[in-house]
Amino acid sequence: MRLGVAPSGRRSAADAVEVARLAEQAGLDEVWVSEDYLERGAFAVAGAMAAVTERIRVGLGVINPWTRHVALTAMEAHALDEIAGGRAVVGLGASNAGWMTGRLGIPFERPISVLAEYTGALRRLLAGERVAERVQGLDLDAALDAQPPRDIPIIWGVKGPRAFELSREHADGVMLSVLSSPEYVAWVKRTYAPAEVTAYASFAVGESRAGAREQLRAHTARFLGMHGASPITAHAGIDQALAAELRTRLLAGAPGTELVDDDTVGAVTVSGTRDDAAAALLAHRDAGVDALVVIDDGTAEPAGLVDALVEVAIRAGLR
């Protein structure tokens, strides 16, 4: 299992780049940039990460088809992969109507079909082909001037059954959401057999289990509310009535943080004492994760985040 880190989008861009530099020095395998709205732009941060590293894989996890024309994404991905010397990975996700239409005013229809057609056009542009077809209702007739062609892995950040099914045809793997438990990972592998599985894991360690999990309690409540009653929460053993209630609370603007106890946090994060976190890493490995990418709450110093992950990995025998 490869190990990586994704700095919280609440960190400054400079801090995120420092995390990448330290992660490479520490021997970690990957660094990822999550583009959560409206935090930091993924391509700018990923390009800076690529520029200060030489070996580590640099992933975008994930961007969406709605906010960037496919030709612009191809231009940016090509440039990123040139800077990285072939180390870039592009993660694409369908996003959601709440953000795209509700907050940004972008029409949001046929999300998985759009994701598939966008992925195909992006691949062909990166391969140096001229693409003359209709993409997202626009007539595209273009080819990249930038050469040579780039063979960049494209993975999908998805969670619905149709998206998982189509990912086997269109993507080089899947990126599983924050709060994906080992049990959920194993179910995805067993049910959909994706080419490769990368998963995000919220991460916090400390001298006491309760103290570390307190750091992630509000974060966990918010994401449980995003997922609601779903395979992600069900396979983690979360009571589905609780998951539904957290969804209701989130939509009402009052996340139910007080409803989330330490055991619930522990079920869907890599958190607690260093021994707790080491056991969680091994559980993800045994579930079949190809790459586990930890993401923090943005409060630790960059060196503290990287050092804690490496120490936990050593305890787990993964380094």
C-alpha positions in Angstrom: 0.0 0.0 0.0 1.3 3.4 -1.0 1.1 6.2 1.6 0.4 9.8 0.8 -0.7 13.1 2.3 -3.2 15.8 1.2 -2.8 19.1 3.1 -6.1 20.5 4.3 -7.5 23.1 1.9 -7.7 25.4 4.9 -3.9 25.6 4.9 -2.1 28.3 3.1 -0.7 27.4 -0.3 2.8 27.9 1.1 2.1 25.4 3.9 0.7 22.9 1.4 3.9 23.2 -0.7 6.0 22.7 2.4 4.0 19.5 3.3 4.9 18.2 -0.2 8.6 18.9 0.2 8.7 17.3 3.7 6.6 14.3 2.5 9.2 13.6 -0.2 12.1 13.9 2.2 10.3 11.5 4.6 9.9 8.8 1.8 6.1 9.1 1.4 4.8 8.0 -2.0 2.2 10.6 -3.0 0.9 14.1 -2.3 -2.6 15.2 -3.3 -4.5 18.5 -3.6 -8.2 18.4 -2.9 -10.1 21.3 -4.6 -12.9 22.0 -2.2 -14.9 25.1 -2.9 -14.0 27.8 -2.2 -10.6 27.1 -0.8 -7.3 27.0 -2.9 -7.1 26.3 -6.6 -5.7 22.8 -7.2 -3.5 23.4 -10.3 -1.6 26.3 -8.8 -0.8 24.4 -5.6 0.0 21.1 -7.4 2.3 22.9 -9.8 4.3 24.4 -6.9 4.4 21.0 -5.2 5.8 19.5 -8.4 8.4 22.2 -8.7 9.9 21.5 -5.2 9.9 17.7 -5.5 11.5 15.2 -7.8 10.1 11.7 -7.0 6.7 11.9 -5.2 3.5 11.4 -7.2 1.4 14.6 -7.4 -2.3 14.1 -7.6 -5.3 16.4 -8.2 -8.1 14.9 -6.1 -10.5 15.9 -7.4 -11.5 18.5 -9.9 -14.8 18.6 -11.8 -16.0 19.1 -15.4 -18.2 22.1 -14.7 -15.8 24.9 -13.7 -13.1 24.3 -16.3 -13.6 23.8 -20.1 -12.0 20.5 -21.0 -9.4 22.2 -23.2 -8.3 24.4 -20.3 -8.0 21.3 -18.1 -5.9 19.6 -20.8 -3.6 22.7 -21.0 -3.2 22.8 -17.2 -2.7 19.0 -16.8 -0.1 19.0 -19.6 1.8 21.8 -18.0 1.6 20.2 -14.5 2.9 16.9 -15.9 5.8 18.6 -17.6 6.8 20.3 -14.4 6.4 17.0 -12.5 8.3 15.0 -15.1 5.5 12.5 -15.6 4.4 12.3 -11.9 1.0 13.9 -12.3 -2.4 12.1 -11.7 -5.7 13.8 -12.5 -8.7 13.0 -10.4 -12.1 13.9 -11.8 -15.4 13.9 -10.0 -18.9 14.9 -10.9 -19.4 17.4 -8.0 -22.9 18.1 -6.9 -25.9 20.4 -7.7 -25.7 22.1 -4.3 -22.3 23.6 -5.2 -22.5 23.9 -8.9 -26.0 25.3 -9.3 -26.9 26.4 -5.8 -23.7 28.3 -5.1 -22.0 28.9 -8.4 -24.9 29.2 -10.8 -23.7 26.5 -13.2 -26.3 24.2 -14.8 -25.9 20.7 -13.5 -27.4 17.9 -15.5 -26.5 14.3 -16.4 -23.4 14.4 -14.1 -22.1 10.9 -14.7 -22.6 11.1 -18.5 -20.9 14.5 -18.5 -18.0 13.0 -16.5 -17.6 10.2 -19.0 -17.6 12.4 -22.1 -15.3 14.9 -20.5 -12.8 12.2 -19.5 -12.8 10.8 -23.0 -12.2 14.3 -24.6 -9.5 15.1 -22.0 -7.6 11.8 -22.7 -7.6 12.5 -26.5 -6.4 16.1 -26.1 -3.6 15.0 -23.8 -2.7 12.2 -26.3 -2.1 14.9 -28.9 -5.3 14.3 -30.9 -7.5 16.8 -32.5 -10.9 16.6 -30.8 -13.9 17.5 -33.0 -17.1 16.6 -31.1 -19.8 18.0 -28.8 -18.7 18.2 -25.1 -21.1 19.5 -22.5 -23.3 21.0 -25.2 -20.4 22.9 -26.8 -18.9 22.2 -30.2 -15.2 21.5 -29.6 -12.7 21.5 -32.5 -9.2 21.8 -31.1 -5.9 20.2 -30.4 -3.2 21.1 -27.9 -0.2 23.0 -29.2 1.8 21.7 -26.3 3.9 18.7 -27.2 4.9 15.9 -26.8 1.7 14.1 -25.8 1.2 13.2 -22.1 0.0 9.9 -20.8 -1.5 11.0 -17.5 -3.5 8.6 -15.3 -7.1 9.8 -14.8 -9.0 8.5 -11.8 -12.6 9.1 -10.8 -13.7 10.4 -7.4 -17.1 8.8 -7.2 -19.5 6.9 -4.9 -22.6 5.9 -6.9 -23.2 2.5 -8.5 -23.4 3.8 -12.1 -20.3 5.8 -11.6 -18.4 2.9 -10.2 -19.5 0.7 -13.1 -18.5 3.2 -15.7 -15.2 3.9 -14.0 -14.0 0.5 -15.2 -14.4 1.6 -18.8 -13.3 5.3 -18.5 -10.9 5.6 -15.6 -7.6 4.2 -14.4 -8.9 3.8 -10.9 -11.2 5.4 -8.3 -10.6 7.8 -5.5 -12.8 7.1 -2.5 -14.2 9.9 -0.4 -13.1 11.1 3.1 -14.6 8.7 5.7 -14.2 5.6 3.6 -13.8 2.9 6.2 -11.8 -0.4 5.5 -15.2 -2.2 5.4 -16.4 0.2 2.7 -13.2 -0.2 0.7 -13.5 -4.0 0.8 -17.1 -3.7 -0.4 -16.2 -1.5 -3.3 -13.3 -3.8 -4.4 -15.6 -6.9 -4.1 -18.6 -5.3 -5.9 -17.1 -3.2 -8.6 -13.5 -4.4 -9.0 -11.9 -1.0 -10.0 -8.5 -1.0 -11.6 -7.0 0.7 -8.6 -8.3 2.2 -5.3 -7.0 5.4 -3.7 -8.8 6.5 -0.6 -8.7 9.6 1.6 -8.5 9.2 5.3 -9.0 12.0 7.9 -6.0 11.9 10.2 -5.2 13.0 13.7 -3.1 11.4 16.4 -2.2 12.4 20.0 -1.2 11.1 23.4 -4.9 10.3 24.2 -7.5 8.7 21.9 -10.2 11.1 23.1 -8.0 14.2 22.4 -7.1 13.1 18.9 -10.7 12.2 18.0 -12.0 15.5 19.4 -9.9 17.2 16.7 -11.9 15.4 14.0 -15.4 15.4 15.6 -16.8 18.4 13.8 -15.2 17.4 10.6 -16.5 13.9 10.9 -20.1 15.1 11.6 -20.0 17.4 8.6 -18.9 14.6 6.2 -21.3 12.1 7.7 -24.0 14.6 7.0 -22.8 14.9 3.4 -23.0 11.1 3.0 -26.1 10.5 5.0 -27.7 7.1 4.9 -25.5 5.4 2.2 -23.1 2.5 1.6 -20.3 4.6 2.9 -21.9 5.0 6.3 -23.6 1.6 6.3 -20.5 -0.4 5.7 -18.7 1.5 8.4 -21.3 0.3 10.9 -22.8 3.8 11.4 -26.5 3.6 12.5 -28.4 4.7 9.4 -31.0 6.7 11.4 -28.0 8.6 12.9 -26.6 9.2 9.4 -29.9 10.4 8.2 -30.3 12.8 11.1 -26.8 14.2 10.5 -27.8 14.8 6.9 -30.9 16.6 8.0 -28.9 18.7 10.5 -26.3 19.6 7.9 -28.9 20.7 5.3 -30.5 22.8 8.0 -27.2 24.5 8.7 -26.7 23.0 12.1 -24.3 20.0 11.9 -24.9 17.5 14.7 -21.4 17.4 16.1 -22.7 16.4 19.6 -24.2 13.3 18.1 -20.9 11.9 17.0 -19.0 10.0 19.7 -15.4 8.8 19.8 -16.2 5.3 18.4 -18.0 6.8 15.4 -15.0 9.1 14.7 -12.7 6.1 15.0 -14.8 3.9 12.6 -14.3 6.3 9.7 -10.9 8.0 10.3 -7.3 7.2 11.1 -7.2 8.7 14.5 -6.5 8.2 18.2 -3.2 7.1 19.7 -0.4 6.2 17.4 -1.2 2.5 18.0 -4.8 3.2 17.1 -3.8 4.9 13.9 -1.3 2.1 13.0 -4.0 -0.4 13.3 -6.3 1.7 11.1 -3.5 1.8 8.4 -3.2 -1.9 8.5 -7.0 -2.4 8.2 -7.0 -0.3 5.1 -4.1 -2.2 3.6 -5.9 -5.5 4.4 -9.1 -4.2 2.8 -7.2 -3.8 -0.5 -6.4 0.0 -0.7 -3.7 0.6 -3.2 -2.9 4.1 -2.0 -4.1 5.7 1.3 -3.9 9.5 1.4 -4.3 11.1 4.8 -5.8 14.5 5.1 -5.6 16.6 8.2 -7.7 19.4 9.8 -5.0 22.0 9.0 -4.0 22.8 12.6 -0.7 20.9 12.8 2.6 22.4 11.6 3.6 20.8 8.3 6.5 19.0 9.9 4.3 17.7 12.7 1.8 16.3 10.2 4.4 14.5 8.1 6.4 13.2 11.1 3.2 11.8 12.8 2.2 9.9 9.6 5.7 8.5 9.2 5.8 7.4 12.9 2.5 5.7 12.6 3.5 4.0 9.4 6.7 2.7 11.1 4.6 1.3 14.0 2.4 -0.4 11.5 5.5 -2.0 9.7 4.7 -0.1 6.5 8.0 1.7 6.5 
